[in-house]
Amino acid sequence: MVSVKDLRIVYCNCFSSNKALEIGRVLVDKKVAACINVIKGDMSVYQWNKNIEEDKESTLVIKTHISKLNEMEKIILEIHNYDTPEIISTEIKEINESYYKWMLEVMEIQE
């Protein structure tokens, strides 16, 4: 494992796994994400317009580089069908070295 400071995992809930996959494909195609995962069938409870809502959603998990976050957010906001989509980034502190190198390669990032 190697220590890193430049990689992020981003979470974005979507109303369906198809929408999550659509967004994920665009992010990978535009090289702002190395890869994505879609986790189907999450239950979300949240407040919206002063009402407590419960919805089945899918979570889009995105692996990316810190330099790609602004472009990623712009793309998600253009494609997502929620008024206020969840886009949460968390730091990756350690990673398998070969996976790290692969991520940089597919996103065309120079070390």
PyRosetta script that sets phi, psi and omega in degrees:
from pyrosetta import init, pose_from_sequence

init()
pose = pose_from_sequence("MVSVKDLRIVYCNCFSSNKALEIGRVLVDKKVAACINVIKGDMSVYQWNKNIEEDKESTLVIKTHISKLNEMEKIILEIHNYDTPEIISTEIKEINESYYKWMLEVMEIQE")
pose.set_psi(1, 145.2)
pose.set_omega(1, 176.5)
pose.set_phi(2, -121.1)
pose.set_psi(2, 148.6)
pose.set_omega(2, 176.2)
pose.set_phi(3, -82.3)
pose.set_psi(3, 137.1)
pose.set_omega(3, 179.2)
pose.set_phi(4, -137.7)
pose.set_psi(4, 159.0)
pose.set_omega(4, 176.7)
pose.set_phi(5, -128.2)
pose.set_psi(5, -3.7)
pose.set_omega(5, -170.3)
pose.set_phi(6, -107.2)
pose.set_psi(6, 0.6)
pose.set_omega(6, -179.1)
pose.set_phi(7, -105.1)
pose.set_psi(7, 150.9)
pose.set_omega(7, -179.0)
pose.set_phi(8, -137.1)
pose.set_psi(8, 150.7)
pose.set_omega(8, 165.4)
pose.set_phi(9, -108.7)
pose.set_psi(9, 129.4)
pose.set_omega(9, -178.8)
pose.set_phi(10, -116.0)
pose.set_psi(10, 135.4)
pose.set_omega(10, 177.8)
pose.set_phi(11, -110.1)
pose.set_psi(11, 135.3)
pose.set_omega(11, 179.1)
pose.set_phi(12, -144.6)
pose.set_psi(12, 112.1)
pose.set_omega(12, 178.2)
pose.set_phi(13, -79.5)
pose.set_psi(13, 142.6)
pose.set_omega(13, -178.4)
pose.set_phi(14, -131.8)
pose.set_psi(14, 156.2)
pose.set_omega(14, -176.8)
pose.set_phi(15, -70.7)
pose.set_psi(15, -17.1)
pose.set_omega(15, 178.4)
pose.set_phi(16, -151.8)
pose.set_psi(16, 160.2)
pose.set_omega(16, 176.7)
pose.set_phi(17, -68.2)
pose.set_psi(17, -30.3)
pose.set_omega(17, 177.7)
pose.set_phi(18, -64.7)
pose.set_psi(18, -41.4)
pose.set_omega(18, 178.6)
pose.set_phi(19, -66.9)
pose.set_psi(19, -42.3)
pose.set_omega(19, 178.3)
pose.set_phi(20, -60.3)
pose.set_psi(20, -43.8)
pose.set_omega(20, 179.5)
pose.set_phi(21, -65.9)
pose.set_psi(21, -39.5)
pose.set_omega(21, 177.0)
pose.set_phi(22, -59.7)
pose.set_psi(22, -48.6)
pose.set_omega(22, 179.0)
pose.set_phi(23, -63.2)
pose.set_psi(23, -45.8)
pose.set_omega(23, -179.0)
pose.set_phi(24, -59.4)
pose.set_psi(24, -41.6)
pose.set_omega(24, 178.7)
pose.set_phi(25, -60.8)
pose.set_psi(25, -42.5)
pose.set_omega(25, 179.6)
pose.set_phi(26, -64.5)
pose.set_psi(26, -43.8)
pose.set_omega(26, -179.3)
pose.set_phi(27, -61.4)
pose.set_psi(27, -42.6)
pose.set_omega(27, 179.1)
pose.set_phi(28, -69.6)
pose.set_psi(28, -42.9)
pose.set_omega(28, -179.8)
pose.set_phi(29, -61.0)
pose.set_psi(29, -38.4)
pose.set_omega(29, -179.1)
pose.set_phi(30, -86.6)
pose.set_psi(30, 5.0)
pose.set_omega(30, 175.4)
pose.set_phi(31, 63.3)
pose.set_psi(31, 27.9)
pose.set_omega(31, 173.2)
pose.set_phi(32, -96.8)
pose.set_psi(32, -4.5)
pose.set_omega(32, 173.8)
pose.set_phi(33, -137.9)
pose.set_psi(33, 141.1)
pose.set_omega(33, 175.3)
pose.set_phi(34, -75.8)
pose.set_psi(34, -41.6)
pose.set_omega(34, 177.5)
pose.set_phi(35, -162.6)
pose.set_psi(35, 166.6)
pose.set_omega(35, 179.2)
pose.set_phi(36, -136.3)
pose.set_psi(36, 161.0)
pose.set_omega(36, 170.4)
pose.set_phi(37, -131.9)
pose.set_psi(37, 147.2)
pose.set_omega(37, 175.0)
pose.set_phi(38, -117.2)
pose.set_psi(38, 122.0)
pose.set_omega(38, 176.9)
pose.set_phi(39, -104.1)
pose.set_psi(39, 114.3)
pose.set_omega(39, -175.3)
pose.set_phi(40, -83.9)
pose.set_psi(40, 150.2)
pose.set_omega(40, 165.0)
pose.set_phi(41, 77.5)
pose.set_psi(41, 25.6)
pose.set_omega(41, 174.3)
pose.set_phi(42, -70.0)
pose.set_psi(42, 147.7)
pose.set_omega(42, 171.3)
pose.set_phi(43, -102.9)
pose.set_psi(43, 131.4)
pose.set_omega(43, 178.8)
pose.set_phi(44, -117.6)
pose.set_psi(44, 138.1)
pose.set_omega(44, 173.0)
pose.set_phi(45, -124.1)
pose.set_psi(45, 126.0)
pose.set_omega(45, -175.1)
pose.set_phi(46, -155.7)
pose.set_psi(46, 164.7)
pose.set_omega(46, 176.5)
pose.set_phi(47, -99.9)
pose.set_psi(47, 130.7)
pose.set_omega(47, 178.0)
pose.set_phi(48, -142.7)
pose.set_psi(48, 125.3)
pose.set_omega(48, -178.0)
pose.set_phi(49, 52.5)
pose.set_psi(49, 44.2)
pose.set_omega(49, 176.4)
pose.set_phi(50, 66.1)
pose.set_psi(50, 15.9)
pose.set_omega(50, 176.0)
pose.set_phi(51, -118.0)
pose.set_psi(51, 145.1)
pose.set_omega(51, 172.9)
pose.set_phi(52, -84.0)
pose.set_psi(52, 121.7)
pose.set_omega(52, -178.3)
pose.set_phi(53, -110.5)
pose.set_psi(53, 148.8)
pose.set_omega(53, 172.7)
pose.set_phi(54, -131.1)
pose.set_psi(54, 123.6)
pose.set_omega(54, -178.3)
pose.set_phi(55, -139.8)
pose.set_psi(55, 149.4)
pose.set_omega(55, 170.8)
pose.set_phi(56, -85.4)
pose.set_psi(56, 127.2)
pose.set_omega(56, -179.5)
pose.set_phi(57, -132.0)
pose.set_psi(57, 173.2)
pose.set_omega(57, 170.8)
pose.set_phi(58, -121.6)
pose.set_psi(58, 143.2)
pose.set_omega(58, -178.9)
pose.set_phi(59, -101.3)
pose.set_psi(59, 126.2)
pose.set_omega(59, 173.8)
pose.set_phi(60, -92.5)
pose.set_psi(60, 120.5)
pose.set_omega(60, 178.8)
pose.set_phi(61, -108.8)
pose.set_psi(61, 121.3)
pose.set_omega(61, -171.9)
pose.set_phi(62, -118.5)
pose.set_psi(62, 130.1)
pose.set_omega(62, 174.6)
pose.set_phi(63, -103.3)
pose.set_psi(63, 124.4)
pose.set_omega(63, -172.4)
pose.set_phi(64, -150.3)
pose.set_psi(64, 179.8)
pose.set_omega(64, 177.5)
pose.set_phi(65, -105.4)
pose.set_psi(65, 146.9)
pose.set_omega(65, -177.6)
pose.set_phi(66, -56.2)
pose.set_psi(66, -32.4)
pose.set_omega(66, -178.9)
pose.set_phi(67, -69.7)
pose.set_psi(67, -12.6)
pose.set_omega(67, -177.4)
pose.set_phi(68, -100.3)
pose.set_psi(68, -3.0)
pose.set_omega(68, -172.5)
pose.set_phi(69, -62.3)
pose.set_psi(69, -44.5)
pose.set_omega(69, -178.5)
pose.set_phi(70, -64.7)
pose.set_psi(70, -43.4)
pose.set_omega(70, 177.9)
pose.set_phi(71, -64.6)
pose.set_psi(71, -40.1)
pose.set_omega(71, 178.2)
pose.set_phi(72, -60.6)
pose.set_psi(72, -46.6)
pose.set_omega(72, 179.9)
pose.set_phi(73, -59.5)
pose.set_psi(73, -44.2)
pose.set_omega(73, 179.9)
pose.set_phi(74, -59.1)
pose.set_psi(74, -45.0)
pose.set_omega(74, -179.8)
pose.set_phi(75, -64.4)
pose.set_psi(75, -45.7)
pose.set_omega(75, -180.0)
pose.set_phi(76, -60.2)
pose.set_psi(76, -45.6)
pose.set_omega(76, -178.5)
pose.set_phi(77, -63.6)
pose.set_psi(77, -31.0)
pose.set_omega(77, 178.3)
pose.set_phi(78, -72.5)
pose.set_psi(78, -35.6)
pose.set_omega(78, -172.2)
pose.set_phi(79, -96.1)
pose.set_psi(79, -34.2)
pose.set_omega(79, -173.3)
pose.set_phi(80, -63.3)
pose.set_psi(80, 146.5)
pose.set_omega(80, -179.4)
pose.set_phi(81, -97.9)
pose.set_psi(81, -0.1)
pose.set_omega(81, 175.1)
pose.set_phi(82, -85.4)
pose.set_psi(82, 147.6)
pose.set_omega(82, 174.5)
pose.set_phi(83, -65.1)
pose.set_psi(83, -38.0)
pose.set_omega(83, -177.2)
pose.set_phi(84, -131.8)
pose.set_psi(84, 78.1)
pose.set_omega(84, -178.7)
pose.set_phi(85, -69.9)
pose.set_psi(85, 146.0)
pose.set_omega(85, 174.5)
pose.set_phi(86, -75.0)
pose.set_psi(86, 123.0)
pose.set_omega(86, 173.8)
pose.set_phi(87, -135.2)
pose.set_psi(87, 103.0)
pose.set_omega(87, -175.0)
pose.set_phi(88, -122.7)
pose.set_psi(88, 128.1)
pose.set_omega(88, -179.5)
pose.set_phi(89, -109.5)
pose.set_psi(89, 139.0)
pose.set_omega(89, 175.2)
pose.set_phi(90, -132.4)
pose.set_psi(90, 146.3)
pose.set_omega(90, -175.5)
pose.set_phi(91, -75.9)
pose.set_psi(91, 140.5)
pose.set_omega(91, 169.7)
pose.set_phi(92, -95.9)
pose.set_psi(92, 125.2)
pose.set_omega(92, -176.7)
pose.set_phi(93, -97.6)
pose.set_psi(93, -38.7)
pose.set_omega(93, 177.8)
pose.set_phi(94, -132.6)
pose.set_psi(94, 148.9)
pose.set_omega(94, -177.5)
pose.set_phi(95, -154.3)
pose.set_psi(95, 152.0)
pose.set_omega(95, 173.7)
pose.set_phi(96, -60.7)
pose.set_psi(96, 129.8)
pose.set_omega(96, -172.4)
pose.set_phi(97, -58.9)
pose.set_psi(97, -42.7)
pose.set_omega(97, -178.2)
pose.set_phi(98, -68.4)
pose.set_psi(98, -34.3)
pose.set_omega(98, 177.3)
pose.set_phi(99, -68.2)
pose.set_psi(99, -40.3)
pose.set_omega(99, 176.8)
pose.set_phi(100, -58.6)
pose.set_psi(100, -48.1)
pose.set_omega(100, 180.0)
pose.set_phi(101, -63.3)
pose.set_psi(101, -39.3)
pose.set_omega(101, 177.7)
pose.set_phi(102, -62.0)
pose.set_psi(102, -45.4)
pose.set_omega(102, 179.2)
pose.set_phi(103, -57.0)
pose.set_psi(103, -47.7)
pose.set_omega(103, -180.0)
pose.set_phi(104, -62.2)
pose.set_psi(104, -40.4)
pose.set_omega(104, -179.4)
pose.set_phi(105, -62.7)
pose.set_psi(105, -49.2)
pose.set_omega(105, -174.4)
pose.set_phi(106, -71.9)
pose.set_psi(106, -24.2)
pose.set_omega(106, 176.4)
pose.set_phi(107, -92.7)
pose.set_psi(107, 2.7)
pose.set_omega(107, 178.3)
pose.set_phi(108, 57.4)
pose.set_psi(108, 50.5)
pose.set_omega(108, 178.7)
pose.set_phi(109, -109.9)
pose.set_psi(109, 128.7)
pose.set_omega(109, 178.0)
pose.set_phi(110, -87.0)
pose.set_psi(110, 135.7)
pose.set_omega(110, 177.6)
pose.set_phi(111, -74.5)
pose.dump_pdb("model.pdb")
